[in-house]
Amino acid sequence: MTATTWTGRPDLSDIENFWTGPIAERAAAFAALREREPVPFYEEPQFSILPKGPGYYALTRLDDVVEASRNPAIFTSGAGSTNVADMPPEFLEFYGSMINMDDPKHVRLRKIVSRGFTPRRLSALTDEVASTARAIVDDVIDAGECDAVRAISARLPLKIVCDMMGVPDSQYDFVYDKSNIVLGASDPEYVPDAENIIVALLQAGNELAELMRDLGRVREKNPTDDLTSALVNAEIDGGRLTPDELASFFILLVVAGNETTRNAISWGLHLLTENPEQRDIWLSDLDGVTPTAVEEIVRWASPVIFMRRTLAVDAVLGDRPMTAGEKVLLFYWAANRDPKHFTDPDVFDVRRSPNPHVGFGGPGPHFCLGAHLARREMSVMFRELLTRVPDIHTTAEPRRLQSMFINGIKELPVAFTPGGKR
């Protein structure tokens, strides 16, 4: 579908209609905006009981998203990154941890939590990622069918994140269910009462926070080799994480560390079903194609649709004058289909190179800290699936999350020849 098929002005604030419509129509709508109005201004959607805000600018071109990302002193995060609406400051720190911070608070917290993402620590996870992916396929291989989201896509990042932090197996389902509420607050399946979205978010977040506060107290006295132990005992520039900072980071990790990989794997399975020739290309050279295929899945899926910034000073972006205090949404989903940088952007091409996508965020201080781990998890999971159940395919359309923030899949039925390679 090309841009000319979209004749009107899409309403990017219409969560119930625009963001649940066909993906091809969404792509055509953004293509039309890039051509006719690359930095449009929109009224904000109504969010629960919060007062409706003053509106926002939407960045749809890759160059604009990259420029805003590289200039955090102008395009700031402290007023909120994940919500269009203005949330109370306590809510922002509780939910977003360092993604809702600017320097110097951001750099202090990132220095501490970066201790958990050193090359040595990530290298130590390599065997666990492989064994977990292997066990996931072992568990479904004889069934011949399953819901790929719950049985495959969600299990790998959830287990890795929980194991990293030292959360016991008995709490996996609890963490999964609570993180679904945090990610899917705008979806009536997860929060049926739209008037109580804030309450539901706070309750789910507080339960996750309490789990981590309890674990942090234990690890401070009796440290092990998990990330929680490293974080509660790490001291940089004379400072340590407070219990609330640890809890907030855990919420960020289980949501962000879970979401990108879960939805990218799910979209990847759907894309390989829709494009069987790309599956054949990937299978013909697994080692050579996997790196570019993983990047292409992240580009095409763009699991995080946008991040918000707030202007600290007056600025001009894409020939659009903006005033201090105004909001800007960096639409990664649109930027990753910018024809100036991607040939045939709506085509899924597992050998696409170069691929300068912003699926893990734009360049700058807020680039995803876990991008390397997410790439590793996806590479290993698809290697297991393509070598052991190579005919795995979707049997119905994805049941998608109702959200303008997360390009999520709630359910994805798949089938394959049972009893594949063990």
C-alpha positions in Angstrom: 0.0 0.0 0.0 1.5 3.4 -1.0 1.0 6.8 0.5 -1.4 7.9 -2.2 -4.0 5.4 -0.9 -4.4 7.6 2.2 -6.3 10.7 1.3 -7.2 12.1 4.7 -5.2 13.2 7.8 -4.8 10.2 10.1 -5.7 10.7 13.7 -2.6 9.4 15.6 -4.5 10.0 18.9 -7.3 7.6 18.1 -6.2 4.5 20.0 -9.3 2.4 19.4 -9.4 2.8 15.6 -6.2 4.0 14.1 -3.8 1.9 16.2 -5.9 -1.3 15.9 -6.4 -1.0 12.1 -4.4 -3.0 9.5 -0.7 -2.5 9.6 -0.6 -1.7 5.9 -3.0 1.2 6.5 -0.9 2.5 9.3 2.2 2.4 7.1 0.3 4.3 4.3 -0.9 6.9 6.8 2.6 7.6 8.1 3.9 7.7 4.5 1.2 10.3 3.7 2.3 12.4 6.7 5.9 12.2 5.8 5.1 13.5 2.3 2.5 16.2 3.2 3.1 17.1 6.9 6.2 15.5 8.4 5.8 17.2 11.8 2.1 17.5 12.4 0.5 18.7 15.6 -2.2 16.7 17.3 -4.6 16.9 20.2 -3.9 14.4 22.9 -5.9 11.3 23.6 -8.0 11.3 26.8 -6.2 9.2 29.3 -8.3 7.9 32.2 -9.2 10.7 34.7 -6.2 12.9 33.9 -7.0 16.3 32.3 -6.5 16.4 28.6 -3.1 18.0 27.8 -2.2 20.7 25.3 -1.2 18.4 22.4 2.0 17.2 20.8 4.1 17.3 17.6 4.7 13.9 15.8 8.1 13.2 14.3 7.7 10.8 11.3 11.0 11.1 9.5 14.2 9.3 10.6 16.4 12.4 10.4 14.1 14.3 12.8 13.9 11.4 15.3 17.7 11.0 15.2 18.3 14.8 15.7 15.9 14.9 18.7 17.5 11.9 20.2 21.0 13.3 19.9 20.0 16.6 21.7 18.8 15.6 25.1 19.4 19.1 26.5 16.8 20.4 24.2 14.5 17.4 23.9 14.2 16.3 27.5 12.8 13.2 29.2 12.3 14.3 32.7 8.6 15.3 32.1 7.9 11.8 30.9 8.9 9.5 28.0 6.3 6.7 27.8 3.1 8.7 28.2 1.6 11.4 26.1 -0.3 12.7 29.2 1.5 14.6 31.9 1.9 12.3 34.9 2.7 13.2 38.5 6.5 13.3 39.1 6.3 10.5 41.7 4.6 8.3 39.1 7.3 9.0 36.5 10.2 8.0 38.7 8.3 5.0 40.0 7.5 3.7 36.6 10.1 4.9 34.2 13.3 4.8 36.3 16.1 6.4 34.2 14.1 6.7 30.9 12.1 9.5 32.6 15.2 11.3 33.8 17.6 13.9 32.5 21.2 14.5 33.5 22.6 14.6 36.1 20.1 12.1 37.7 20.1 10.0 34.5 23.8 9.6 34.2 24.2 8.7 37.9 21.6 6.0 37.7 22.8 4.6 34.4 26.3 4.4 35.7 25.1 2.2 38.5 22.8 -0.1 36.6 25.3 -0.4 33.8 27.2 -2.7 36.2 24.6 -5.3 35.3 25.2 -5.1 31.5 29.0 -5.4 31.3 30.4 -7.6 28.5 31.5 -10.1 31.2 28.0 -10.4 32.7 26.3 -10.6 29.3 28.8 -13.2 28.1 27.9 -15.3 31.2 24.3 -15.2 30.1 25.1 -16.8 26.7 24.8 -20.4 27.8 21.7 -19.7 29.8 20.0 -18.0 26.8 20.8 -21.1 24.7 19.6 -23.6 27.3 16.4 -21.7 27.9 15.6 -21.5 24.2 16.3 -25.2 23.9 14.0 -26.0 26.8 11.2 -23.8 25.4 11.2 -25.7 22.1 11.5 -29.1 24.0 8.2 -28.2 25.9 6.2 -27.5 22.7 7.8 -29.7 20.1 5.5 -32.7 20.5 2.3 -30.7 20.6 2.4 -29.5 17.0 0.6 -26.3 17.9 0.6 -23.6 20.6 0.0 -19.9 21.3 3.5 -18.6 20.4 3.2 -15.6 22.6 2.7 -17.4 25.9 4.5 -20.7 25.1 7.5 -19.3 23.2 8.0 -15.5 22.7 7.3 -14.4 26.3 9.0 -17.2 28.1 12.6 -16.5 27.0 13.0 -12.8 27.9 10.9 -13.3 31.1 13.1 -16.1 32.4 16.3 -14.4 31.5 15.3 -11.1 33.2 14.0 -12.9 36.3 17.1 -15.1 36.5 19.3 -12.1 36.1 17.7 -10.4 39.0 17.4 -13.6 41.1 13.6 -13.8 41.1 12.6 -17.4 41.7 10.7 -19.5 39.2 7.6 -19.5 41.4 7.2 -15.8 40.7 7.4 -15.9 36.8 3.7 -16.0 36.2 3.2 -13.2 38.7 5.7 -11.0 37.0 4.3 -11.8 33.5 0.7 -10.9 34.5 1.7 -7.7 36.3 3.9 -6.6 33.4 1.0 -7.2 31.0 -1.0 -4.7 32.9 1.8 -2.1 32.8 2.2 -2.6 29.1 -1.4 -3.0 28.2 -3.1 -0.4 30.4 -5.0 1.0 27.3 -6.3 -2.4 26.4 -9.7 -3.3 28.0 -8.6 -6.9 28.2 -6.0 -6.0 30.8 -7.7 -3.0 32.4 -11.4 -3.3 31.8 -12.3 -0.1 33.7 -10.9 2.8 31.7 -11.7 5.2 34.6 -9.3 3.3 36.8 -6.2 2.9 34.6 -4.1 4.9 37.0 -5.2 2.8 39.9 -4.5 -0.4 38.0 -1.0 0.8 36.9 -0.1 1.8 40.4 -1.3 -1.4 41.9 0.5 -3.6 39.4 3.7 -1.5 39.7 3.6 -1.5 43.5 3.3 -5.3 43.6 6.3 -5.7 41.3 8.2 -3.1 43.4 7.4 -4.8 46.7 8.8 -8.1 45.2 12.1 -6.4 44.4 12.3 -4.4 47.6 12.0 -7.7 49.6 14.6 -9.4 47.4 16.9 -6.3 47.7 16.9 -6.5 51.5 17.8 -10.1 51.3 20.6 -9.6 48.8 22.1 -6.7 50.7 22.7 -8.9 53.7 23.4 -12.2 51.7 24.7 -11.3 48.2 24.8 -13.9 45.5 26.0 -13.6 41.9 22.8 -12.1 40.5 22.1 -8.6 39.3 20.1 -7.6 42.3 23.2 -8.3 44.5 25.4 -6.3 42.2 23.0 -3.4 42.2 22.3 -3.1 45.9 26.0 -3.3 46.7 27.3 -1.2 43.9 28.7 2.2 44.9 29.6 4.9 42.3 30.7 8.4 43.2 29.8 7.7 46.8 26.2 6.7 46.0 24.1 3.6 45.9 20.7 2.7 44.6 17.9 3.4 47.1 15.3 0.6 47.6 12.8 2.7 45.6 15.3 3.2 42.8 16.0 -0.6 42.7 12.3 -1.3 42.6 11.8 1.3 39.8 14.6 -0.2 37.7 13.2 -3.7 38.1 9.8 -2.5 36.8 11.6 -0.9 33.8 13.7 -4.1 33.2 10.8 -6.6 33.3 8.7 -4.3 31.1 11.3 -3.1 28.6 13.5 -6.2 28.8 10.4 -8.4 28.2 8.5 -6.4 25.7 11.0 -5.8 22.9 12.0 -9.4 22.6 8.6 -10.9 23.2 6.9 -8.8 20.5 9.8 -9.0 18.1 9.9 -12.8 18.2 6.1 -12.9 17.8 6.1 -10.5 14.8 9.1 -12.4 13.3 7.0 -15.7 13.3 4.2 -13.8 11.6 6.5 -12.2 9.1 8.1 -15.5 8.2 4.7 -17.0 7.6 3.7 -14.1 5.4 7.0 -14.2 3.5 8.0 -17.8 3.1 10.7 -16.9 0.6 12.5 -15.0 3.4 12.3 -18.1 5.6 14.0 -20.0 2.8 16.7 -17.4 2.5 17.3 -17.4 6.2 17.4 -21.2 6.4 19.9 -21.4 3.5 22.5 -19.5 5.4 21.6 -19.5 9.1 24.9 -18.0 10.4 25.2 -15.4 7.7 21.6 -14.2 7.6 20.7 -14.2 11.4 22.3 -10.9 12.3 20.6 -9.0 9.5 17.3 -10.9 9.9 17.1 -9.9 13.6 17.7 -6.3 12.8 15.1 -6.4 10.1 12.5 -7.9 12.5 13.2 -5.2 15.0 12.9 -2.5 12.2 9.7 -3.9 10.7 8.0 -4.6 14.1 9.3 -1.5 16.0 7.9 -2.9 19.3 8.2 0.5 20.9 6.1 2.8 18.7 7.2 6.1 20.2 9.0 7.9 23.0 8.1 11.4 24.2 10.3 14.3 24.7 9.5 17.8 26.1 11.3 20.9 24.8 13.5 22.7 27.3 13.9 25.7 25.0 12.4 27.0 21.7 13.7 25.0 18.8 13.1 24.3 15.1 12.8 20.8 13.8 11.9 19.8 10.3 11.2 23.5 9.5 8.6 23.4 12.3 9.1 26.1 15.1 8.4 24.7 18.5 8.1 26.4 21.9 9.7 25.5 25.2 7.4 23.2 27.2 5.7 21.7 24.1 5.7 17.9 23.7 7.2 15.9 20.8 6.6 12.2 20.1 9.4 10.4 18.3 7.5 7.8 16.2 10.1 5.1 15.8 7.6 3.0 13.9 7.2 5.7 11.3 11.0 6.6 11.2 11.8 2.9 10.5 9.8 3.1 7.3 11.3 6.3 6.0 11.9 5.7 2.2 14.8 8.2 2.3 16.8 5.7 4.4 15.1 2.3 3.6 14.6 1.0 0.1 11.1 -0.5 -0.2 10.4 0.1 3.5 7.3 -1.9 3.8 9.1 -5.0 2.4 10.4 -7.5 4.9 14.0 -8.4 3.8 16.1 -10.6 6.0 19.2 -9.5 4.2 18.5 -5.8 4.4 21.8 -3.8 4.7 22.4 -1.1 5.7 19.6 -1.0 8.2 19.9 2.2 10.3 16.7 1.6 12.3 15.8 3.1 15.6 14.0 0.1 17.0 16.1 0.3 20.2 15.7 4.1 20.4 17.7 6.8 18.7 21.3 7.6 19.3 22.1 9.3 22.5 22.0 8.7 26.3 18.6 6.9 26.2 19.6 4.2 23.6 18.4 0.9 25.0 20.8 -0.5 27.6 19.6 -4.1 26.9 19.8 -4.0 23.1 22.7 -6.4 22.9 20.9 -8.9 25.1 17.7 -8.6 23.1 19.6 -9.3 19.9 21.2 -12.3 21.5 17.9 -13.7 22.7 16.2 -13.3 19.3 19.2 -14.8 17.5 19.2 -17.9 19.7 15.4 -18.3 19.7 15.1 -18.2 16.0 18.0 -20.6 15.5 16.3 -23.1 17.7 13.0 -22.7 15.9 14.3 -22.7 12.4 16.5 -25.7 12.9 14.2 -27.8 15.0 10.7 -26.9 13.8 11.5 -25.2 10.4 7.9 -25.4 9.2 6.5 -23.4 12.2 3.8 -21.0 10.9 1.0 -18.9 12.1 -2.6 -20.3 11.7 -4.5 -17.1 12.3 -3.9 -13.4 12.3 -2.1 -11.9 15.4 -4.4 -10.8 18.1 -2.9 -7.4 18.7 -2.6 -5.2 21.7 -4.7 -2.0 21.8 -2.0 0.6 22.3 -0.3 3.5 20.6 2.8 2.9 22.6 3.6 -0.8 22.2 3.2 -2.7 18.9 2.2 -5.8 20.8 0.8 -9.2 20.0 -1.4 -10.8 22.7 -1.9 -14.1 21.0 -0.4 -15.8 18.0 -1.6 -19.4 17.1 1.1 -21.4 15.4 1.4 -25.0 14.1 4.3 -27.2 13.0 5.2 -30.8 12.4 5.3 -32.4 15.9 8.4 -34.2 17.2 11.0 -32.3 15.3 14.7 -32.4 16.0 15.7 -33.0 19.6 
